[in-house]
Amino acid sequence: MINENNNIGDINSGNRNSGDLNSGDINSGNRNSGDYNSGNINSGNRNSGDINSGDINSGNINSGDYNSGDYNSGWFNTNEPKMRFFNKNSQYTYSEFMNKFDIIYPDLDICQWINWEEMTDQEKKDNLEAKNINGYLKTLDYKEAWAEYWSRADKEEKDFFINLPNFDSDIFEEITGIKIGDNSKKQELLDKSQELIKKASELKQKAEEL
């Protein structure tokens, strides 16, 4: 259906769109907020790939520009970069990580309904309307939500995070507020293994040059 803004698709707020649910202009894909996109769900411009926030990408899920690879935040990349964990590069691309690990996403309960009988005396004083509605909606900050989640997480869930590449207990605590036992020995072994891998690669390269 063509409307007054020359859109052929449906529910477009932009102009000259042939797809659906576009708020930008001249999109042939769907759910784009940018302009001149032929892919889908792009917030950038001139993308032919999907779910890009950068511009002029033919790959998918890029936040940078001019990428034909996927998951890039830089410019002019044709492949998929290695992921960073705990401020260090890892051996995995995002696709490899998603295929290798059984991904667990923390169920962070930012908002919780607290019944009147479960409220503390201070909460009752701070929420005067709570008695009338038999409780109140409690909002946790980010680290409080992590603490609440960690208190009910099982061993499998906790092990998933602790066994992530480059795990660093100090960084994990800085972000989540969760204190894990000292991992200095583990990190030392990881650093040594990376050093051995690097040396082996250098020896292999020298051997190939002979």
Contacts in CASP RR format, 6 or more apart in sequence:
PFRMAT RR
TARGET T0000
AUTHOR 0000-0000-0000
METHOD contacts of the structure
MODEL  1
MINENNNIGDINSGNRNSGDLNSGDINSGNRNSGDYNSGNINSGNRNSGD
INSGDINSGNINSGDYNSGDYNSGWFNTNEPKMRFFNKNSQYTYSEFMNK
FDIIYPDLDICQWINWEEMTDQEKKDNLEAKNINGYLKTLDYKEAWAEYW
SRADKEEKDFFINLPNFDSDIFEEITGIKIGDNSKKQELLDKSQELIKKA
SELKQKAEEL
1 8 0 8 1.000
1 9 0 8 1.000
1 10 0 8 1.000
2 8 0 8 1.000
3 12 0 8 1.000
5 12 0 8 1.000
5 14 0 8 1.000
5 15 0 8 1.000
5 16 0 8 1.000
6 15 0 8 1.000
6 16 0 8 1.000
7 14 0 8 1.000
7 15 0 8 1.000
7 16 0 8 1.000
7 17 0 8 1.000
7 18 0 8 1.000
7 19 0 8 1.000
7 22 0 8 1.000
8 17 0 8 1.000
8 18 0 8 1.000
8 19 0 8 1.000
9 17 0 8 1.000
9 18 0 8 1.000
9 19 0 8 1.000
9 20 0 8 1.000
10 19 0 8 1.000
10 20 0 8 1.000
10 21 0 8 1.000
11 20 0 8 1.000
11 21 0 8 1.000
12 19 0 8 1.000
12 20 0 8 1.000
12 21 0 8 1.000
12 22 0 8 1.000
12 23 0 8 1.000
12 24 0 8 1.000
13 22 0 8 1.000
13 23 0 8 1.000
13 24 0 8 1.000
14 22 0 8 1.000
14 23 0 8 1.000
14 24 0 8 1.000
14 25 0 8 1.000
15 24 0 8 1.000
15 25 0 8 1.000
15 26 0 8 1.000
16 25 0 8 1.000
16 26 0 8 1.000
17 24 0 8 1.000
17 25 0 8 1.000
17 26 0 8 1.000
17 27 0 8 1.000
17 28 0 8 1.000
17 29 0 8 1.000
17 32 0 8 1.000
18 27 0 8 1.000
18 28 0 8 1.000
18 29 0 8 1.000
19 27 0 8 1.000
19 28 0 8 1.000
19 29 0 8 1.000
19 30 0 8 1.000
20 29 0 8 1.000
20 30 0 8 1.000
20 31 0 8 1.000
21 30 0 8 1.000
21 31 0 8 1.000
22 29 0 8 1.000
22 30 0 8 1.000
22 31 0 8 1.000
22 32 0 8 1.000
22 33 0 8 1.000
22 34 0 8 1.000
22 37 0 8 1.000
23 32 0 8 1.000
23 33 0 8 1.000
23 34 0 8 1.000
24 32 0 8 1.000
24 33 0 8 1.000
24 34 0 8 1.000
24 35 0 8 1.000
25 34 0 8 1.000
25 35 0 8 1.000
25 36 0 8 1.000
26 35 0 8 1.000
26 36 0 8 1.000
27 34 0 8 1.000
27 35 0 8 1.000
27 36 0 8 1.000
27 37 0 8 1.000
27 38 0 8 1.000
27 39 0 8 1.000
28 37 0 8 1.000
28 38 0 8 1.000
28 39 0 8 1.000
29 37 0 8 1.000
29 38 0 8 1.000
29 39 0 8 1.000
29 40 0 8 1.000
30 39 0 8 1.000
30 40 0 8 1.000
30 41 0 8 1.000
31 40 0 8 1.000
31 41 0 8 1.000
32 39 0 8 1.000
32 40 0 8 1.000
32 41 0 8 1.000
32 42 0 8 1.000
32 43 0 8 1.000
32 44 0 8 1.000
33 42 0 8 1.000
33 43 0 8 1.000
33 44 0 8 1.000
34 42 0 8 1.000
34 43 0 8 1.000
34 44 0 8 1.000
34 45 0 8 1.000
35 44 0 8 1.000
35 45 0 8 1.000
35 46 0 8 1.000
36 45 0 8 1.000
36 46 0 8 1.000
37 44 0 8 1.000
37 45 0 8 1.000
37 46 0 8 1.000
37 47 0 8 1.000
37 48 0 8 1.000
37 49 0 8 1.000
38 47 0 8 1.000
38 48 0 8 1.000
38 49 0 8 1.000
39 47 0 8 1.000
39 48 0 8 1.000
39 49 0 8 1.000
39 50 0 8 1.000
40 49 0 8 1.000
40 50 0 8 1.000
40 51 0 8 1.000
41 50 0 8 1.000
41 51 0 8 1.000
42 49 0 8 1.000
42 50 0 8 1.000
42 51 0 8 1.000
42 52 0 8 1.000
42 53 0 8 1.000
42 54 0 8 1.000
43 52 0 8 1.000
43 53 0 8 1.000
43 54 0 8 1.000
44 52 0 8 1.000
44 53 0 8 1.000
44 54 0 8 1.000
44 55 0 8 1.000
45 54 0 8 1.000
45 55 0 8 1.000
45 56 0 8 1.000
46 55 0 8 1.000
46 56 0 8 1.000
47 54 0 8 1.000
47 55 0 8 1.000
47 56 0 8 1.000
47 57 0 8 1.000
47 58 0 8 1.000
47 59 0 8 1.000
48 57 0 8 1.000
48 58 0 8 1.000
48 59 0 8 1.000
49 57 0 8 1.000
49 58 0 8 1.000
49 59 0 8 1.000
49 60 0 8 1.000
50 59 0 8 1.000
50 60 0 8 1.000
50 61 0 8 1.000
51 60 0 8 1.000
51 61 0 8 1.000
52 59 0 8 1.000
52 60 0 8 1.000
52 61 0 8 1.000
52 62 0 8 1.000
52 63 0 8 1.000
52 64 0 8 1.000
53 62 0 8 1.000
53 63 0 8 1.000
53 64 0 8 1.000
54 62 0 8 1.000
54 63 0 8 1.000
54 64 0 8 1.000
54 65 0 8 1.000
55 64 0 8 1.000
55 65 0 8 1.000
55 66 0 8 1.000
56 65 0 8 1.000
56 66 0 8 1.000
57 64 0 8 1.000
57 65 0 8 1.000
57 66 0 8 1.000
57 67 0 8 1.000
57 68 0 8 1.000
57 69 0 8 1.000
57 72 0 8 1.000
58 67 0 8 1.000
58 68 0 8 1.000
58 69 0 8 1.000
59 67 0 8 1.000
59 68 0 8 1.000
59 69 0 8 1.000
59 70 0 8 1.000
60 69 0 8 1.000
60 70 0 8 1.000
60 71 0 8 1.000
61 70 0 8 1.000
61 71 0 8 1.000
62 69 0 8 1.000
62 70 0 8 1.000
62 71 0 8 1.000
62 72 0 8 1.000
62 73 0 8 1.000
62 74 0 8 1.000
63 72 0 8 1.000
63 73 0 8 1.000
63 74 0 8 1.000
64 72 0 8 1.000
64 73 0 8 1.000
64 74 0 8 1.000
64 75 0 8 1.000
65 74 0 8 1.000
65 75 0 8 1.000
66 75 0 8 1.000
66 76 0 8 1.000
67 74 0 8 1.000
67 75 0 8 1.000
67 76 0 8 1.000
67 77 0 8 1.000
67 78 0 8 1.000
68 77 0 8 1.000
68 78 0 8 1.000
69 77 0 8 1.000
69 78 0 8 1.000
69 79 0 8 1.000
69 80 0 8 1.000
70 80 0 8 1.000
70 94 0 8 1.000
70 95 0 8 1.000
71 80 0 8 1.000
71 81 0 8 1.000
71 93 0 8 1.000
71 94 0 8 1.000
71 95 0 8 1.000
72 80 0 8 1.000
72 81 0 8 1.000
73 81 0 8 1.000
80 93 0 8 1.000
80 94 0 8 1.000
80 95 0 8 1.000
81 93 0 8 1.000
82 89 0 8 1.000
82 90 0 8 1.000
82 91 0 8 1.000
82 92 0 8 1.000
82 93 0 8 1.000
83 89 0 8 1.000
83 90 0 8 1.000
83 92 0 8 1.000
83 93 0 8 1.000
83 94 0 8 1.000
83 97 0 8 1.000
83 165 0 8 1.000
84 90 0 8 1.000
85 164 0 8 1.000
85 165 0 8 1.000
85 166 0 8 1.000
85 167 0 8 1.000
86 164 0 8 1.000
86 165 0 8 1.000
86 166 0 8 1.000
86 167 0 8 1.000
86 168 0 8 1.000
86 171 0 8 1.000
86 172 0 8 1.000
87 166 0 8 1.000
87 168 0 8 1.000
87 171 0 8 1.000
88 166 0 8 1.000
90 97 0 8 1.000
90 165 0 8 1.000
90 166 0 8 1.000
91 165 0 8 1.000
92 100 0 8 1.000
92 165 0 8 1.000
101 160 0 8 1.000
102 160 0 8 1.000
103 160 0 8 1.000
104 156 0 8 1.000
104 157 0 8 1.000
104 160 0 8 1.000
104 161 0 8 1.000
106 146 0 8 1.000
106 149 0 8 1.000
106 153 0 8 1.000
106 157 0 8 1.000
106 161 0 8 1.000
107 149 0 8 1.000
108 142 0 8 1.000
108 145 0 8 1.000
108 146 0 8 1.000
108 148 0 8 1.000
108 149 0 8 1.000
109 140 0 8 1.000
109 145 0 8 1.000
109 148 0 8 1.000
109 149 0 8 1.000
110 139 0 8 1.000
110 140 0 8 1.000
110 142 0 8 1.000
110 145 0 8 1.000
111 137 0 8 1.000
111 138 0 8 1.000
111 139 0 8 1.000
111 140 0 8 1.000
112 137 0 8 1.000
112 138 0 8 1.000
112 140 0 8 1.000
112 148 0 8 1.000
113 135 0 8 1.000
113 136 0 8 1.000
113 137 0 8 1.000
113 138 0 8 1.000
114 123 0 8 1.000
114 135 0 8 1.000
114 136 0 8 1.000
114 137 0 8 1.000
114 138 0 8 1.000
115 134 0 8 1.000
115 135 0 8 1.000
116 124 0 8 1.000
116 130 0 8 1.000
116 131 0 8 1.000
116 134 0 8 1.000
116 135 0 8 1.000
119 127 0 8 1.000
119 130 0 8 1.000
119 135 0 8 1.000
119 136 0 8 1.000
123 130 0 8 1.000
123 136 0 8 1.000
123 138 0 8 1.000
124 130 0 8 1.000
124 131 0 8 1.000
127 135 0 8 1.000
127 136 0 8 1.000
129 136 0 8 1.000
130 136 0 8 1.000
140 148 0 8 1.000
143 176 0 8 1.000
143 177 0 8 1.000
146 176 0 8 1.000
146 177 0 8 1.000
146 178 0 8 1.000
147 177 0 8 1.000
147 178 0 8 1.000
150 158 0 8 1.000
150 176 0 8 1.000
150 178 0 8 1.000
161 167 0 8 1.000
161 172 0 8 1.000
162 180 0 8 1.000
166 190 0 8 1.000
167 183 0 8 1.000
167 186 0 8 1.000
168 183 0 8 1.000
168 187 0 8 1.000
169 179 0 8 1.000
169 180 0 8 1.000
169 181 0 8 1.000
169 182 0 8 1.000
169 183 0 8 1.000
172 178 0 8 1.000
172 180 0 8 1.000
173 179 0 8 1.000
173 180 0 8 1.000
END
